[in-house]
Amino acid sequence: MKNKSFFRFSARICGVALAAMLMTACATPPTDPEARKAFDEANDPLEPTNRTIFEFNMAFDKYLLKPAAEGYRWSLPDDTRAVIRRVLQNLRAPVTFGNDVLQGNMGRAMETLMRMTVNTVMGMGGMFDVAGQYGLQRHEEDFGQTLAVWGFDEGPYLMLPIFGPSNIRDAIGLGVDSVADPLGWFLGWPELAARAVVEGVDKRSQVIEPLDELERTSVDFYATIRSLYRQRRMDEINNGAPGMNLPAPSISYDFPDDEKIAEPTPTPAPAPAAETPATPAPSLVAKPAS
């Protein structure tokens, strides 16, 4: 297997990264009941470490990924980028097919198999979506979703270097999908790396303006990413519409396109009484949604 050494290297890197994250200082659970409820709902006990990795991903995006995506979009016309995107999606179809089968959804598995076959043969390797013209719609499944269907809990939220938001379950799924991808059985490390780079740049090029706007309007961009990621994953596990992909500042940020970030509403100060000195009221501070 050409990429056996690559898989070993990737597994070691992932293992070291996860071990380092789990050994670092965790966020201290608050004692206030309402604050503790919000802490538990966020499911982010490694928040200090996750925020540090998030800042690294933001820098990676600012100085490397986003400029590459802008150059990619500037240099290639829309039609050419659409062809590249369809080929990449067709190459991923075997992974989706395998996870459809593992989830026991044979109807979707057959649809994936037929779509892959038609587009590979009649669509010139996926360059053209011939299957879509016959009503065979594309969907994606990964092993993280499969584990969820099997009843595995998501585990704590994780921010992975470069790959972005995840959790224990999805991080395991990412590794399994990488090893199980049949394309990796025939290609070596350079080809697989080139494919990953093109996928990341193509995804980022699709959402330059939406992600900029999301960052500008977010009270806490890190918390916004975390919330939208968890919502999207739940939607995908339930086979809902995946919505728009917003993959930066990593290659895997996917958010619903109808998600709106609500700004906190300031609490008006109590008006003083006409003649009697007002009794001091407790301070009410609006907390931004996490």
N, C-alpha and C positions, 0 to 999 in steps of 0.2 A: 504494500500500500504506500503510495508516494508520499502522502501527507501524514504518515504515522508519527514521524518526529514532531511535526507541527502540532498534532493533537496532544502529544505528551507535553510539549512546551506550553501549550494553551492551558492544559489542565493544571500544570504546576503554577502558572501565573495566577489563574483563578483561585486555586487553593490558598496560595500565599496571601492574595488580596483579601479573601474572605476571612482568613484566620487573623490577619492584621486588624480588620474592621471589628471583628468580634472581641478582640483583646483590648481595643482602645476604650477610652472612657465613654460610658453611656450617659445619656441625659438622665438627670435625677427626677424621678416621678414627683409631681407636686402633691402637697398635702391637702390643698383646697379641693373639695368634692367636685365642683364644676370644672376646675382646671384639670383635675385628674381624669375626668370623663373625656375632655377634649384631647388629653395626652393619649389615652387609650384608643380613641377613635382614629387618631393620626397614625398609630401603629408604627412609630418611628423612634424606638429606644436608642438608636445609634445616631440620632440627629446631629450631634456635634461633628462626628466624623463624616457623616453624609454631606453636611454643609461644606466642609473643607473640600471634599471630592467634587462637589457641585461647582465651587469656585474654580477648581482646576478645569473642569469641563467647559465652564464659561470662557476661560482664557483660551483653551484649545479651539473653541468655536470662533472666538473673536479674531485670533491671529492666523488660523489655518483653515478650519472647515468652512466658515462663511465666505472668506475671500475666494476659496476654491469653487464654492457653489456659485458665487456671482460670476466668476470667470467662465464656468461651465455653461451657465445660462446665457451669458453674453456671446460666447463663441459658437454655440450650436443652436440652430433654429428649433422651434417648438416640435415640428414633425420628427426631427432626428432624435430629440430627447424622448419623445413618446415611443419611438421604436426601441430605443435602448431600455426604457422602462418595461416594455412588454416582454422583451427577451429575458430580463432579470426576473420578472414575475414568473415566466414559464420555467426558468431554471429552478425555482423554488417549489414548483408544483409537486415533485416527489415527496418532499417533507410534509406538505399539506395532506397529500394522499395517505401517507403512513399514519399521521395523527388522526385523520378521519376514521381509518380502520380501527385504530387503538381505542377510539372513543365509541366504537360500535355504531357509527353513523354511516351505514353502507350506501345510503342514497347519495349523500354528499361525496363519499369516496368515489363512487362511480362517475358522478358529475365531474370531479376533479380529474379522474383518469381519462375520461372522454375528452375533456377540454385540453388536457396536456397533449394527448395523441393528435387531435385535430390541428391544434396550433403548431405542433412540431412538424407535422407532415405537410399540411396544406398552408400553414402560416409561415413557412420558411424559418423554422426554429423559434417561433414565437414572435417574429417581427410584426406579424399582423394578427389581430384578434378575430380569426375566422369563426372560432367556436362561439364567441359572443354574439355573432350575427344569427346563430341558430338557438339562442336563448340559454346557452351554457355560461352562467355568470361565475366570475372568479370570486373565491373566498380564500382566506388563509387560516391555517391552524398550526399551532406549535405545541411542543411537549409540555410547556408550562400550562397551557389550556387543558391538555390531556390529563395532567396531574390534578387539576382542579375538578375536572369531570369525575375523576376517580375518588374524589373526596379529600384530597390533601389540602391542608390549610396553607395560606399564602406565606405565612411566616413574617418576620419583621421587614419593614421597608428598607431597601438598600439603594444607594446611589453608586453605580459602578463607574470606574474610570472609563472614559470614552463612550461606553455603551449606554450610560445614563441611568434613568430610574428603573428599578427592578424590585424584586424581593427574593427570599430564599428559594421559593418554588420556581419562579421564573428564571433565576440564575442557573438552577439545575437544568431546567428545560432548555436554556440556551446552549449549555454544554452538550446535552444529549442530541439536540438537533444538529449541531455542528459535526458530531461524530457520525450520525446516521445519514447525513446528506450524501446520496449516491455520487454526486459530482465530486466530492472529496476523495472518492475511491480511485479516481482516474487522473486527478490534477494534483500538481505539486503546490508547495507553499507560495511561490510567486504568483501563480494563476489565481489561487484562492484569495490572496491578499489584494490583488488587483480587482477582483470581483467585489470584495467587501468595500474597497475604497470607492468604486464607481457607484455602488448602492448608496453609500453614505452621502456622497456628494449630490447624487440625483435627488434623494429625499430632501436634503437640505435646500436644494435649489427651488423646490416646489413651495416652500413656506417662508421665504425670507421676510416678506412684508407682514404676514399674519403673526409670526413669532415676535418680530420687533414690536408690533402693536400690543401683543400680550404682555411682553416685558414692561412696556411703558405704562400700561394701565394696572399692573398688578401691585398690590400693597406689599406682598412678600412673594417674589418670583419663585423662590425655592418651594414655598408651601403651595403655590399655585400648580407648579409642575407635579408635585406629589399628589395633590388632590385629583388632578385631571388624569394622571397615569392610572390611579386606582379605579377611577370611574370607567376609563376606557377598557381596562382589563376585564372588569366585571361585565361590560357590554359584550366583549369578544367571547368570553366564556359562555355567555348566554346566547351566542350566535346572533347578536344584534348587529345593526349597521355600524361598521367600524368608524365611519366619519373621516375627517381630514387628518392626515399625518403631519405632525409638527415635530421633526426629529432633532432640532438643535436646542441646546448646544451639545448634543451627542448624536449618535446615529439612530437613536431609538425612541425619541420623544414623540408619542402619538397621542393626540387629544381629539375630543369631539369638536366638530366645527361649530356647533351651536352653543358651546360653553361660553358664558359671560361672567366676568369677574365683577362682583359687587363691591363697591367701595363702602367702607364703614360709615354709618350714619351718625354724625355727631349728636350727642345728647344736649339739648338746650339747657341753659342754666336756669334754676328756679327764680321766678320773679319775686322781689321783696314785697312784703305786705305794705299797705298804704301808710299806717301810722305805727304799728307794732313792729319792733325789730324782728327780723326773720330768724327763725331757728335754723342753725347750720344743718344742711342736708348732707348725707353721705355722697361721696364723689362717685359718679358713674362714668366709667371709661369704656367707650365702644371698642370692642376687640375685633380686629380684622379676621375674617373667616380663614381657617387654615386650609 
